[in-house]
């Protein structure tokens, strides 16, 4: 299972202690999941914020990217069918056709940047449609992105 975790600290509203929010993003049963567990070591408060499939909120993505750095997904070799790439991008990220076209251009040029789980998930979906892609940790310059 591909996944990453990070911790976000804040002040506990109940006791003023340190509230730790552990966020995770991972691939499970062919879906991209995220979850968050919150706990305070001082007063013992704790709860699960979310556990299920779907896009992670921007603060979760930002924490994962800050801790682990970005990954870049690139198509390798010729694309057998642009239609396959567009279908995957539209299914996975629920974007319009023009947005999918823009992302496909980036994917086949410099690559798309995101969390490890996001890029691995998209790679698996592309490969299932016959599109060869690979993930690398050298994300290089910012600008390209996987939609949040």
Steps between C-alpha positions, in 0.01 A plus 500: 500500500637842401447775753643784703432661835572837659417677825347844540518662843269766641371618837231290667179701544414305814816524710747714304739206459642376171245346267655261246317425177652201322403505133543213257449446130517156345373264233276220618287261293567701185387831648677810629420549870584750769439508871582711802517418869516776759625467858612715792770356725404736785125450541457175307251638249500314171292423197511377144437782254462302179567153368399417149561539130520833325717802447694618802441859615771750410635520858552122502672509160717793609613320816588185304686698232689701765612187684572265209546727203315473171501215251482544123300275269610486137379307202785294356506417134234578244140535616294229330183708528447853629138401560617247763701767681210747491255237630726414794556865592128577480404192705763547769491879546147580376627781276350645184621386159704822446660458845575134424661603171723751683599238758567244225734748330692545826502125566656424162743794520649586841274275708249560778606565858314382809527283807646152463159338546339729239766436239511123562120482483491687170787286366306182576188633331697608192673162474163324517414689179827406329686826569854449633586744779751522783531689827818671614580698812683776314215742453715791381344841449155569634214586272384164371252341733245237562170675574421519871 
